[in-house]
Amino acid sequence: MTEIRFDNVDELSALISEEFGAWGPPTVVSQEMINQFADVTGDQQWIHTDVERAAAESPFKTTIAHGFLILSLLPALPDGSNIRLVGMSSVINYGADRLRFIQPVPAGAAIHARRRFVGVTAKAKGIQLCTETEVRVVDAAKPALLYTSLALYLS
């Protein structure tokens, strides 16, 4: 694992790339996870929770995960970069520049993530990092999710 100080702008800037890093290990999105997310959010739409109806009526022939469930799994989906930022007191989610739900994630599918550094900006209280994350069903042709995020790493 390569450790980089969060405030080393030169080293972080050298990581900016048009190319994504390696894929992280897969995580299975189970029907139980989907049901629990539906319970917490109140989004009980049948395409997510009714297995029999989805098999009969959905164009996907199965239930699919909520897009926001996949987004919420990002902290638990390691990428394959083996880069760890160190030295900060805390990290604040600063928001999103872009979020796209491109392909559905069927219940029971394994997903994985990869990331790339998009930008590094020195701020008065720390460093703002912009990263793009791609989540894909393993072996799928298209991403399920593309997310460009901002995080403020504080001294």
VOFIMAR-875718 format. One record per residue (C-alpha): residue in one letter; x, y, z. Coordinates in steps of 0.25 Angstrom, whole numbers, plus 2048, in hexadecimal, padded with zeros to 3 digits. Layout:
N
AXYZ...
***
This chain:
155
M800800800T80680D7FCE803818806I803827802R80183380BF7F4839808D7FB847807N8058437FDV80084B7F1D80B8477E8E80A8387EAL7FB8387EAS7FB8407DDA8048367D7L7F982C7D9I7EF8347D0S7EB82B7C4E7E18297B9E7E381A7BCF7DC8137C7G7E480A7D1A7E27FB7D3W7D57F57D7G7D37F27E6P7CE7E57EBP7BF7E27E8T7B37E37F2V7A67DC7F0V79A7E57F0S7907DB7F7Q7807DC7F7E7817DD806M78A7EA804I7807F07FAN7747ED804Q77C7F380FF77F800807A770800803D76C7FF812V77580B816T77281480AG763811809D76580E7FAQ75D8017F9Q75B8017EAW7587F37E5I7647F37DBH76D7F37E7T7667EA7F1D75B7E17EAV7637D57E5E7577CE7DFR7527DB7D8A75F7DF7D3A7617D17CDA7547D27C6E7537E17C2S7617E87C3P7697E97B6F7757E47BEK76D7D87C2T7727D97D1T7737E47DCI77D7EF7DAA7847F77E5H7818057E8G78B80E7E1F78D8167EEL7908087F5I79B8067EBL7A08147EES79F8127FDL7A88067FCL7B480E7F6P7BB80F804A7BB800805L7C07FD7F7P7CF7FE7F7D7D58017E9G7E27FA7E5S7EB8067E6N7F28027F3I7F48117F6R7F0816804L7F0825808V7F6827816G7F883381FM7EB83A81FS7E283D82BS7D583A824V7CE839816I7C2840813N7B983C807Y7B88497FFG7AE8447F5A7AD83F7E7D7B18467DAR7AA83B7D2L7A282E7D4R79C8257CAF7948187CCI7978117BEQ7948027C0P78B7FA7CAV7927F17D4P7897E47D5A7877DE7E3G7927D47E5A79C7DB7DCA7AB7DD7E0I7AF7EB7DEH7BD7F17DFA7C37FF7DER7CF8077D9R7D38157DBR7DB8207D5F7E082D7DAV7DA8397D2G7DF8457DAV7E784A7E6T7E48587ECA7EB85F7F8K7E1865801A7E386E80DK7DF862817G7E585780FI7E5850801Q7D984E7F8L7D98417F0C7D083E7E4T7CF82F7E0E7C78287D6T7C281A7DAE7BC8107D1V7B48047D6R7B17F97CDV7AA7EB7CEV7B67E17CCD7B87DE7BDA7AD7E87B9A7B07F07ACK7AB7FE7B2P7AD8047C0A7A18047CAL7A58117D0L7AF81C7CDY7B18267D9T7BA8327D9S7BC8367E8L7C38417F0A7C983F7FDL7D0849807Y7DB84380EL7DE84B81BS7EB84E822
***
